[in-house]
């Protein structure tokens, strides 16, 4: 029986951290805005479903990682040396699909959520949480498992069918259009996942599609979306240049090669990440104290490390969970570099790709809602460090 499992040991840390991050973000939404309406159902109801998806994915991943001969199929983030390539393919395909859906009027603004510039938490849920959770479950587990036991055509078809039934009104289509649109979308995602042997490609397609549609719907500037997508494109170019230069000196491909960082880089990046982690804990502690006293619709005046930040409450409600998520990542990255783990650089890549959309969400919504300038600087520090570590670490 063909094996449709692709698991790399260098992805173990990032996979577990991504799943942990999703649990934290979903938990925050369930506690703070359980009644938030998302396509006729509440955020609490969808969150419960996502918790089930994540638990299935989490346990099956652990089982397959520990016992590769176990039944079922699992595909993780893919070969580390192809990380930027898979991300680039995913973003490009996702933006193309989003533009196609809008241009053909398949997508309707009444579908799922009427995105608003005053609802950054809704954007976080639909633009980031939903794509990652759904792709980990459908393309990371369901597609490879069904393909393993029922042949790829049947497996892809059945997983696409279940995905389409779950998303009948995703793009506001009626009748067969409402079914065929998510069905075709799922087919593309499944094929890309099996071809690239990476669920990251599907995640990036799904996220780029949702985010592009959301930015256009809330009439944010095109440059805002470019701020999120440009570093990915630059990263791909820089990484390819570095790989080509190294290939002149080495007989094998390096790039994101799973080799431990040098002692010097390990100490430098480890100490920087450790400092960031401590600062992050202090900031979150102060923010949580202020958040408990804040009320919706107001501008929150928070003094953090001696810097005054004026943040709209709606942005503050996103800022806190996003930075809570980054703290465990930062601590793990610090330890990985200090102990020179072979997966340190690979983990920095995925930390960047988790932090970048969250950082963009914070910056764009804060800008439009009247937030103060220092908030942009704080939001960008983590992403800049991850970008440097992902390329040079």
SULDANOR-V313494 format. One record per backbone hydrogen bond with DSSP energy under -0.5 kcal/mol. NH is the residue of the N-H (numbers start at 1). CO is the residue of the C=O. E is the energy in kcal/mol with one decimal. If there is no record, write none. Layout:
BEGIN
NH/CO/E, NH/CO/E
END
This chain:
BEGIN
4/2/-0.6, 6/74/-2.2, 11/8/-1.9, 12/9/-1.2, 15/11/-2.7, 16/12/-2.2, 17/13/-2.4, 18/14/-2.7, 19/15/-2.2, 20/16/-2.4, 21/17/-2.7, 22/18/-2.2, 23/19/-2.1, 24/20/-2.1, 25/21/-2.5, 26/22/-2.8, 27/23/-2.5, 28/24/-2.1, 29/25/-2.0, 30/26/-2.5, 31/27/-1.7, 32/28/-2.8, 33/29/-2.0, 36/33/-1.5, 38/41/-3.7, 39/112/-2.4, 41/38/-0.9, 43/36/-2.0, 44/34/-1.9, 46/42/-2.0, 47/43/-2.5, 48/44/-1.9, 49/45/-1.5, 50/46/-2.5, 51/47/-2.3, 52/48/-1.7, 53/49/-2.2, 54/50/-2.8, 55/51/-2.3, 56/52/-2.3, 57/53/-2.5, 58/54/-3.1, 59/55/-2.4, 60/56/-2.2, 61/57/-2.3, 62/58/-2.1, 63/59/-2.4, 64/60/-2.7, 65/61/-2.4, 66/62/-2.3, 67/63/-3.0, 70/67/-2.3, 75/140/-2.3, 76/6/-2.4, 82/79/-1.9, 83/80/-1.4, 86/82/-2.7, 87/83/-2.2, 88/84/-2.6, 89/85/-2.4, 90/86/-2.4, 91/87/-2.7, 92/88/-2.3, 93/89/-2.6, 94/90/-2.5, 95/91/-2.4, 96/92/-2.0, 97/93/-2.5, 98/94/-2.3, 99/95/-2.4, 100/96/-2.3, 101/97/-2.7, 102/98/-2.2, 103/99/-2.9, 104/100/-2.2, 105/102/-1.1, 106/101/-1.6, 107/101/-1.6, 108/171/-0.8, 111/108/-2.2, 113/111/-2.5, 115/113/-1.5, 119/116/-1.9, 123/119/-1.7, 124/120/-2.4, 125/121/-1.9, 126/122/-2.6, 127/123/-3.0, 128/124/-1.4, 129/124/-2.1, 130/125/-3.0, 132/128/-1.7, 133/129/-2.5, 134/130/-2.5, 135/131/-2.1, 136/132/-2.3, 137/133/-1.7, 138/134/-3.2, 139/135/-0.9, 140/135/-2.1, 141/137/-1.0, 142/137/-2.6, 143/138/-3.2, 145/141/-2.0, 146/142/-2.7, 147/143/-2.3, 148/144/-1.8, 149/145/-1.7, 150/146/-2.4, 151/147/-1.0, 155/151/-2.8, 156/152/-3.2, 157/153/-2.1, 158/154/-2.8, 159/155/-2.2, 160/156/-2.2, 161/157/-2.1, 162/158/-2.3, 163/159/-2.1, 164/160/-2.5, 165/161/-2.3, 166/162/-1.6, 167/163/-1.1, 168/165/-0.8, 170/167/-1.6, 172/169/-1.2, 177/174/-1.3, 178/174/-0.5, 179/175/-0.8, 180/176/-3.5, 181/177/-2.0, 183/179/-1.7, 184/180/-2.9, 185/181/-2.1, 186/182/-2.4, 187/183/-2.1, 188/184/-2.1, 189/185/-2.1, 190/186/-2.7, 191/187/-2.5, 192/188/-2.4, 193/189/-2.1, 194/190/-2.4, 195/191/-2.4, 196/192/-2.5, 197/193/-1.3, 198/193/-1.1, 199/76/-3.0, 202/198/-0.6, 203/199/-2.3, 204/200/-2.5, 205/201/-2.1, 206/202/-2.7, 207/203/-2.9, 208/204/-2.6, 209/205/-2.2, 210/206/-2.3, 211/207/-3.0, 212/208/-2.3, 213/209/-2.2, 214/210/-2.4, 215/211/-2.7, 216/212/-2.2, 217/213/-2.6, 218/214/-2.4, 219/216/-0.9, 220/215/-2.4, 224/221/-1.0, 225/221/-1.0, 226/222/-2.0, 227/223/-1.8, 228/224/-0.8, 228/225/-0.8, 229/225/-2.0, 230/226/-3.3, 231/227/-0.5, 233/229/-1.8, 234/230/-2.9, 235/231/-2.7, 236/232/-2.2, 237/233/-2.0, 238/234/-2.9, 239/235/-2.7, 240/236/-2.1, 241/237/-2.1, 242/238/-2.5, 243/239/-2.4, 244/240/-2.3, 245/241/-2.2, 246/242/-2.2, 247/243/-2.1, 248/244/-0.8, 248/245/-0.6, 249/246/-1.2, 250/246/-1.6, 259/257/-2.8, 261/341/-0.5, 266/262/-2.9, 267/263/-2.0, 268/264/-2.4, 269/265/-2.7, 270/266/-1.8, 271/267/-2.5, 272/268/-2.1, 273/269/-2.7, 274/270/-2.0, 275/271/-2.4, 276/272/-2.5, 277/273/-2.3, 278/274/-2.1, 279/275/-2.6, 280/276/-2.7, 281/277/-2.2, 282/278/-2.1, 283/279/-2.6, 284/280/-2.6, 285/281/-2.2, 286/282/-1.9, 287/283/-2.8, 288/284/-2.7, 289/285/-1.4, 290/286/-1.8, 291/287/-3.0, 292/288/-1.7, 293/289/-0.5, 293/290/-1.0, 294/290/-0.7, 294/291/-0.8, 298/295/-1.2, 300/298/-0.6, 300/311/-3.5, 302/300/-0.8, 302/309/-2.9, 304/302/-0.7, 304/307/-3.1, 305/303/-0.5, 307/304/-2.1, 309/302/-3.6, 311/300/-2.9, 311/309/-0.7, 313/298/-2.7, 315/312/-0.8, 316/312/-2.6, 317/313/-2.1, 318/315/-1.2, 319/315/-3.0, 320/316/-1.9, 322/318/-2.0, 323/319/-1.9, 324/320/-2.2, 325/321/-2.2, 326/322/-1.3, 327/323/-1.0, 328/324/-0.8, 329/325/-1.0, 330/326/-2.7, 331/327/-2.5, 332/328/-2.5, 333/329/-2.7, 334/330/-2.3, 335/331/-2.3, 336/332/-2.7, 337/333/-2.3, 338/334/-2.5, 339/335/-2.4, 340/337/-0.8, 341/336/-3.3, 344/341/-1.5, 347/343/-2.4, 348/344/-1.7, 349/345/-1.5, 350/346/-1.5, 351/347/-2.3, 352/348/-2.2, 353/349/-1.8, 354/350/-1.2, 355/351/-2.8, 356/352/-2.8, 357/353/-0.5, 358/354/-1.0, 359/355/-3.0, 360/356/-2.5, 361/357/-2.2, 362/358/-2.3, 363/359/-2.6, 364/360/-2.9, 365/361/-2.0, 366/362/-2.0, 367/363/-2.3, 368/364/-2.2, 369/365/-1.7, 370/366/-0.5, 370/367/-0.8, 371/366/-4.0, 372/310/-2.0, 375/372/-1.0, 376/373/-1.6, 377/373/-0.9, 378/374/-2.1, 379/375/-2.2, 380/376/-1.6, 381/377/-1.4, 382/378/-0.7, 383/379/-0.6, 384/380/-2.5, 385/381/-2.3, 386/382/-2.6, 387/383/-2.2, 388/384/-2.2, 389/385/-2.6, 390/386/-2.7, 391/387/-1.5, 392/388/-3.3, 393/388/-0.7, 393/389/-1.4
END
